[in-house]
Amino acid sequence: MNRSHTSPRRALVAASAISLSLFAAACGSDSKAASPTVAPAAPATSMAPETTMAPATTMAGATMLQPSGPGCSAVPSTGMGSFNGMGLDPAATAASHNPLLATLVTAVSKAGLVETLNGPGPFTIFAPVNDAFAKIPAAKLQSILADTKTLTSILTYHVVAGSSMSSADLIKAGKVTTVNGKDLTITSDGGTLVVNGAKALCMDVHTKNATVHIIDTVLVP
């Protein structure tokens, strides 16, 4: 993998710093907040039939869509992990309240990216569910989590800095460049977002500083 002179982590910080106007990070947790061990993968959840993408509205020039997708029914309906609750917090804190994203939160904490992802943004984030991490053999996953350099490379491959893109925006773009420096190819399968082959289980989940698309597979650069 070719690397620039700037580390992926520094690239993410730099991209965050120049986007929009700076404001104090609304950080409800720090890098010690997540469990220090890998959270067990959540049991497979029965998915409701795929929902139809909600009508778009325009807000400050961005396409805004309501959360939709076959896995949205697995998101808590109330509390801080619900769609309304996640909308009140920046990305890392919002994810920490959602039980579907427990392993991702552990990985973000181990990579030291909690404060960065709770920064001003805006970001577009592809968030693998627990079951996505469970597809990785346990020994390999532990090895990745123990290697900060590799872990940071993988996590920054799931983040686009400087914009908060809806599923419609992403499908229209067809390709986006991640903080990792590598591109992701975006397609649509019957209206469902597909990112490098990973399918979105729940698209267009809004946090205070990002649009999050929950996906079924960990993306590997």
FENFEN-V889131 format. One record per backbone hydrogen bond with DSSP energy under -0.5 kcal/mol. NH is the residue of the N-H (numbers start at 1). CO is the residue of the C=O. Records with the same first field share a line. If there is no record, write none. Layout:
BEGIN
NH=CO + CO
END
This chain:
BEGIN
11=7
12=8
13=9
14=10
15=11
16=12
17=13
18=14
19=15 + 16
26=118
27=25
28=26
33=30
48=70
54=66
57=64
59=62
62=59
64=57 + 62
68=203
71=201
72=69 + 201
74=71
75=72
82=79
85=79
86=82
87=83
88=85
89=86
90=26
91=117
94=90
95=91
96=92
97=93 + 94
98=95
99=97
101=98
102=99
105=101
106=102
107=103
108=104
109=105
110=106
111=107
112=109
113=108
117=113
118=114
119=116
122=209
123=209
124=160
125=211
126=158
127=125 + 213
128=126
129=215
130=100
132=129
133=129
134=130
135=131 + 132
136=133
141=137
142=138
143=139
144=140
145=141
146=142
147=143 + 144
148=146
151=147
152=148
153=149
154=150
155=151
156=152
157=153 + 154
158=155
159=156
160=124
161=159
162=122
163=122
165=163
170=166
171=167
172=168
173=169
174=170
176=184
178=176 + 182
179=156 + 159
180=156
181=178
184=176
186=174 + 184
187=194
189=192
190=188
192=189
194=187
195=198
196=185 + 194
198=195
200=193
201=214
202=214
203=68
205=212
206=204
207=210
208=86 + 89
211=123
212=205 + 210
213=125
214=202 + 212
215=127
216=199
END
